[in-house]
Amino acid sequence: ALGAIAGGVILAGHPAAAVEALMSPKTEEAMRTVLARESDSQQVRAATALGAARAKDSKTVEQLLKAIADESPEVRAAACYALGRGKTAQAGQALRGRIADESWVVRIEALRGLAELPPSADNTVAVSKALADTDDTVRQAAYQTLAAAGDAAAVQKAVAASYPKETDAGLRAMALEALAARCPSVTDTKPVMDGLADADGGVRAAAARAAGACQVAAARDKVLALLKDKEPHVRAAAAGAVTGVGGNVAQAAGPLVTDPDSTVRGAAAAALGSGSVAALPALRTVIGDAYRPNRRIAAQSAAAVAKAHPEARAMVLDEAKALCASGAQADRIEGMYLIGTLADEPSAREALRTVKAYFREPVKKDAKAAAKGGEAALSTRDATYADLSMALWMVAQSGAREEGSFVVSQLNSPDVAVRLQAATAVGLLKTSEAVPVAKDLLGRVRSEMNMKFFEYAGEPRTALVRSLDQLGTPEAVAIVDQRFDQLNPFEDEDTLTVACDSAMRRKAEGTLLGMRKLSRAKDVSAGILRLLIKAETAIAGAATIPAPPDDDPAWSTFFIQVKEK
């Protein structure tokens, strides 16, 4: 029945759902039974093999090793998938044996399975043989596997042998990408040098990335020449490779900050982060870029220069404060990011005063506009919730504890991003005055759209519980331990993970009763059950675990496993 259901889901185009449906300790024995029956359809057995992905039970792995030699290519391919993702000791040898399978689908799944395993010379040599496959799709999978899990020396040897034979530009590019991903240096530079002069732009870009990643100094002149290439993605790749080939990044990549293509400007800004103080004027240009993501890239690079070169710190902070004082919100955001990254408390407090002065709550225009969700137009000078969110992050990173009252005031913000940053800042700044407010917020329920939900759900809730744990006062940890009092639909796995970690670290025996009660709740998930058992065993030891209820097979299974361990 399980196989039939999963088979139907597979055929409907939802293999991931089938895998999820079958991955449970209660179904592994059923999966082994289905795999052993040759009377079931190919789709059913293939779906069942998919369901065994990540299974490590020796009996299930044994069935998969048999399925990998099944007469059905669908079953063999599914078994390859499952063995690769299971990452067991037997997987490598079994998958290597399927690289020469008669079915191209099986060959591809065997290669993808090997990509999931740790890099090894044996696997890489076997994958290299697939580079001679007559099917382009198989060779593509082979290059992808080399890039994901190839042994550096074997990858270099394989690419050197296969690259000259590749007539397809896409595959030549993939060969070079494998070098870039796995080889910190190369002795045979011919594929890289040939690729830099290739007629195809994709190959030239890949060759530039390989030259930089593999530190091919001999390619410096060719890489610098590509900074003026007609294709933007080639110029961007060359900008990123300048440092790797030994070029002067400020001189080479600096002029590209005014390139008409936004991708090239971003790549130049990223490259300038490895430069010296001489890179700052060019980065200042990109911080004001019309394309917003480039602003953050430039700010990150400016911070990197300031950290690497102490003499640049004052220059960058002056620029950051000037940005914060600017009338444009986009400038303030990046200015605060720079101050937070450099953790400068005086600058952080000064920037916060600016945000407070400019902040204005969004208000509705009128009844008609309100019905459409319209808001009153804000001037570019006005600060909004985006400013407050970044300001809270900046204050926390800078350690400005004097701003604790402001942080606490934002815990109840109507904006979820602001609540998240405020909740995180409470722990980083050790703001003890937040404890009574946090207790109220974590327990508050309100009604909206006929649905009851907690004010603090999801990430803000988890962040607030983590901050209470970081505070570590008796009042704060008591609120953390209250997470075990009842099965709360908003006490998700992330929040309970924080609570369990806290209880384990403190050996909080007072939480055991709540954990045991919560573990028997009707709707507890397997993930939360695992957390509770892990915490129980760490605090009190396996011998004290209560006897499992007869009608709860999930609890019984885990109880037996923990007792045996």
Helices and strands as residue ranges (DSSP letters): H 2-11, H 15-22, H 28-36, H 42-51, H 58-67, H 73-86, H 91-96, H 104-115, H 121-129, G 130-132, H 136-149, H 152-162, G 163-165, H 169-182, H 190-196, H 201-213, G 217-219, H 220-226, H 232-241, H 249-253, G 254-258, H 262-272, G 277-279, H 280-287, H 292-308, H 310-324, H 329-342, H 345-358, H 367-371, H 385-398, G 401-403, H 404-409, G 410-412, H 416-428, G 432-434, H 435-443, E 445-448, E 451-454, H 459-471, H 474-481, G 482-484, H 493-506, G 509-511, H 512-519, H 526-540, G 542-544, H 553-564
